[in-house]
């Protein structure tokens, strides 16, 4: 029997009803995984040019061991393996770990790759093998924990080239007076030199994230350049300063009852450890703590145009993403609310606190006032405008008065 003649089909139609269309087939081949964007933040970098640029910016040596966090399908991994002696890839998703392993299977690079399963944030630093460089297309929800885990290591990597959400990256590199300058900026730049390298748009990822990204280089300060300051002490002071970064330091330290109580507790511990006796008597007078009412006072010198940032990192959620609602308490509605609260509180009769004011509390309050007004002259300054040297001066003055924050 002769063969049936092939009939031409318009619009690229298939010659047989049993053939699969080419486009859906290609799409199925590309969707090997359903990426977990919520729990793991899986947005795979698909642009080879960006991947090449990231590896080039790391300035790798042939003798380097590289820690890669979240290798995904291995688009960065294979490029790092070409330049480095070894790659330690830490992956929390077993599917991705299998994929990156399979990608180099049977190649000379196979023996240079070590895959560790687990969450890099939860892994103790002493369980990580020694490495020289860190490279990562970082899941956004671990951005700040990762930065400070790397900086806190006894032997931090020589350099880290990390992809972050754009706003987080700009906060890392912000300078005093910048709109995004916050506690994150001061802390990160205190322990490392940070450089913004390149911007990466949403379309360079699969699936595309909802925000733009940036790549930064972090080079920890080591040796003589590394600050000889206790981390807990430094960060504890900054937490108070940046609780309301656009309020004066006087308002941040003397206008909040919780802050005064915290400093008093720490001062009592310090005195106990140094065998310094304290007079726990009550201040003469009516026995009421007249200063409790200051807790409700507002800083009348706040610049409304500057906004006031309430979150820990200054407008950043704990997962490292920007507050989509606009964040902070700097909106017009919030300021109006506080104006109304201030007016209402001025008309209401003040109720005396039943808490007795101790001589230790009065002493601590006077020490704080002396540090801010007499020793440093920073009482009327705002944290958003202060430099690293200003904060170091402030910490030294507090410590000289026996006031500590760790």
Number of C-alpha atoms within 10 A of each C-alpha: 3 4 5 6 6 7 7 10 9 7 6 9 12 14 11 7 8 7 9 10 12 11 9 10 10 10 10 10 10 9 10 10 12 8 17 12 15 9 9 18 17 25 21 22 23 16 14 13 9 17 19 14 13 25 19 14 17 20 12 18 13 11 11 17 23 28 27 27 23 28 29 26 21 22 18 24 27 19 16 25 20 14 18 17 18 22 26 22 26 23 23 17 17 10 13 19 21 14 17 21 16 14 16 18 13 9 10 11 16 16 13 16 21 14 17 15 14 14 15 20 12 9 12 10 17 9 7 13 9 15 18 17 23 24 26 22 25 23 22 21 19 19 20 18 15 18 15 14 15 19 19 14 12 9 14 21 20 16 22 26 27 24 25 28 24 22 18 25 24 20 22 26 20 19 20 16 15 13 15 22 23 30 24 24 23 23 17 20 19 18 20 19 14 22 16 16 17 16 17 20 13 16 13 20 15 15 17 16 18 8 14 16 21 20 24 23 23 25 20 24 17 13 8 7 10 12 13 8 10 10 13 12 14 18 17 14 18 21 15 18 24 25 21 25 28 24 25 22 22 20 22 22 22 20 21 19 15 12 14 18 14 12 20 20 17 16 20 19 15 15 14 12 9 10 9 10 9 11 9 11 11 16 16 11 9 12 15 17 18 15 16 18 15 13 13 13 15 15 14 10 11 17 11 13 9 13 19 25 22 17 19 16 22 24 23 22 15 16 13 20 19 18 13 9 6 10 17 17 17 17 14 11 10 13 15 11 11 13 13 12 14 14 11 10 13 11 8 8 7 9 9 14 14 12 11 17 22 17 16 19 22 16 13 21 18 13 18 22 16 17 22 22 15 12 15 17 12 20 21 14 16 21 27 25 16 17 14 15 10 13 19 14 15 19 21 15 19 21 13 11 14 17 23 23 20 12
